Amino acid sequence: MRIFLIQITRWLSQVAVWRFVGFVSTFVGLLCYGLSSSFNYLFGEWNLLKILLYTVFSLFICLWSLFAKVCQHSTSLRFKAHSAFLVLTITSVYSYFADKVVNGKPDANSLISCAAFVIMSFSLSRQTQCGFEVDLSYFFMGCFIVLLMKINLALAIVGVGFSYSLITLRSYLDATSYENPGIQDEHLVVIDVNSLSTDNASNNMMQQLVDHMKALGHGNLNLPNMLWMGTRKYLNQNRSDELVGFDQNFVIDGLPSEKINELEKTIKLMVGDGLEKECGDVYCNWRRESLEECLKYMLNFEGINIRGWVQAVNVTRRILFPRERQLCDIVFLGCSSVADLCYTKVCQGAMVKLLNFADDYASRDPWPLPLESTHYMVEALGDLIPEVHALFPRSSVNEVLMVRDKLGEECRGIFMKMEDEIFSDPHRNVIVQPNVICHPMTRCVMDYLDQNLENFRKFSNVTGTSSVSEQVDRVMKRLEGELVAMSENYKYPALCHLFMMNNWRYLERRPKPRRYLEFFQNCPAIVRRNQELYERSAWKMVIDFLKLENDELVDAQPIKDNLINEHMEFLCRHQSTWPASRDLLTKQIFLPTTDDLDYDFNRIPNGPFFSAWRSEEKLGQLQ
């Protein structure tokens, strides 16, 4: 049984078998389709012109399926690309009109023609490598399943089973093409003389492939140094994003063109003989070593540091990865699937190495980490994400996002550490003297915000960090709580409110970038609230005297006047030493301005004390 299966596998691996199967299935499919109801729906009844055109078209398709293997060696990359695009366009247009015009259940000819076209496209995939054969077979498989479902939904099982068997058969034949099984049991030994010569030819081609790669490697030993020295001056000029003026094709230009052509021919022969896997492994090992050597040279040129890492990331994503993609497309001409797989394997190691450095950096204690350097790393990873998303699997994109988010969390830790330093105990325990307007901690907070408002904005789109408004609001609320706690250390309630008023006035008047003014809009309201509280606290005792109602006693008025004068003198003597922000009108601070207090002062009769404290001279002394 085992020998029988091996014989069937060898028989199915013969190109001549698939040429015959493809020709017959093409003939049957075209004949049945011409007689089907689907053709009548789309093109109408037959006439002489339609018969002539359909005959010429069918003859061309039959000959092409018969000589597909011969045509493969004569097609260029441009022809293959246009052929794939043409097939895609034709199938899309056909699907559109078929869905729009064809109604009702399909007849037997439609089913037979569709099944025959499935086998035809399958046979083409066993003979050629133009890049569209597999997709064409999937298209006809889908059409076949849909036709069966229009007849009866249960028949979809038949279509799915038929399609699955062909897909499994192709996978099995592809897998066995990499193997050279010998056949031997105790009763029978099968000796295939041709397999010996095939093995020798494969070994010779493999040796040629290795020799070509070694020659290319020896001729390009100075590539890492050339790459680093060539890009370094552009990176030092802060033009790393574009590398303006640098010849980004020099990696390909540095390889001898004749050697690349020989390498391409050798790879094409090996792929044609079913040695895609072996060829891809050798190529990946060669290019992986070259790419990692360039990366290692860039990272170790001046010692591994943040600046070198960022430059290495920019050079890798702008030059190395695109050039590796270009080289894969050149040497694996016509084998896009092999080129894609090799490119991913080659670049995966370099990507892991870059991410490991960033991950190790993000795992350190956040406080010693410089914020600016961390921001450069986050920006570099953010620029790397589109390239990774376009060139690598989703898992690689998730790795980059995870490392970037980890760096963003470290930046949040840096911000918190800096805030803790500002609101530390040494600053909190300082009580300002009467000649000091603003508390040192308030100045430190504004210095911190001036230095980091732009950093807040830069990191606001990174997971783990808050928006600019949230971070500023958190700092301001923390500052307000600290100021309230410190104001309670003063003896006079009025001085407490003056302390709060001066600090918030400083925050209001401190120059700030225009784009961040909205975060300090509540400062004037806090200043006004504390000013009102100050006035009520400072003049409360004087107003109480003004509210005394003893009009019946003649001698009560002089006594009341003397008490008011004494307390006003006390207030002015002490409050004249209390500082106020220069841009505040001191007369409005040290004399009552609210409606209630003005009303009480208006009740004071004209007398020496009233004219004295209302005079411009006294008011000038209060400033």
Sequence and secondary structure as in RCSB ss.txt:
>XXXX:A:sequence
MRIFLIQITRWLSQVAVWRFVGFVSTFVGLLCYGLSSSFNYLFGEWNLLKILLYTVFSLFICLWSLFAKVCQHST
SLRFKAHSAFLVLTITSVYSYFADKVVNGKPDANSLISCAAFVIMSFSLSRQTQCGFEVDLSYFFMGCFIVLLMK
INLALAIVGVGFSYSLITLRSYLDATSYENPGIQDEHLVVIDVNSLSTDNASNNMMQQLVDHMKALGHGNLNLPN
MLWMGTRKYLNQNRSDELVGFDQNFVIDGLPSEKINELEKTIKLMVGDGLEKECGDVYCNWRRESLEECLKYMLN
FEGINIRGWVQAVNVTRRILFPRERQLCDIVFLGCSSVADLCYTKVCQGAMVKLLNFADDYASRDPWPLPLESTH
YMVEALGDLIPEVHALFPRSSVNEVLMVRDKLGEECRGIFMKMEDEIFSDPHRNVIVQPNVICHPMTRCVMDYLD
QNLENFRKFSNVTGTSSVSEQVDRVMKRLEGELVAMSENYKYPALCHLFMMNNWRYLERRPKPRRYLEFFQNCPA
IVRRNQELYERSAWKMVIDFLKLENDELVDAQPIKDNLINEHMEFLCRHQSTWPASRDLLTKQIFLPTTDDLDYD
FNRIPNGPFFSAWRSEEKLGQLQ
>XXXX:A:secstr
 HHHHHHHHHHHT HHHHHHHHHHHHHHHHHHHHHSHHHHHHH S  HHHHHHHHHHHHHHHHHHHSHHHHHTT 
 HHHHHHHHHHHHHHHHHHHHHHHHH  S   HHHHHHHHHHHHHHHHHHHH  SS HHHHHHHHHHHHHHHHHH
H GGGHHHHHHHHHHHHHHHHHHHHHTT    EE SS EE  HHHHHHHHHHHHHHHHHHHHHHHHHHTTTTHHH
HHHHHHHHHHHTT TTT TT  TTHHHHTS HHHHHHHHHHHHHHHHTT HHHHHHHHHHHHHHHHHHHHHHHHH
SS S HHHHHHHHHHIIIIIHHHHHHHHHHHTTT HHHHHHHHHHHHHHHHHHHHHHHHHHHTS TTTS HHHHH
HHHHHHHHHHHHHHHHS HHHHHHHHHHHHHHHHHHHHHHHHHHHHHTSHHHHT    TT  S HHHHHHHHHHH
HHHHHHHHHTTSTTS  HHHHHHHHHHHHHHHHHHHHTTSSSHHHHHHHHHHHHHHHHHS   GGGGGGGTTHHH
HHHHHHHHHHHHHTHHHHHHHT   TT TTHHHHHHHHHHHHHHHHHHHHTTS   TTS HHHHHS  SHHHHHH
HHTS S HHHHHHHSHHHHHHT 
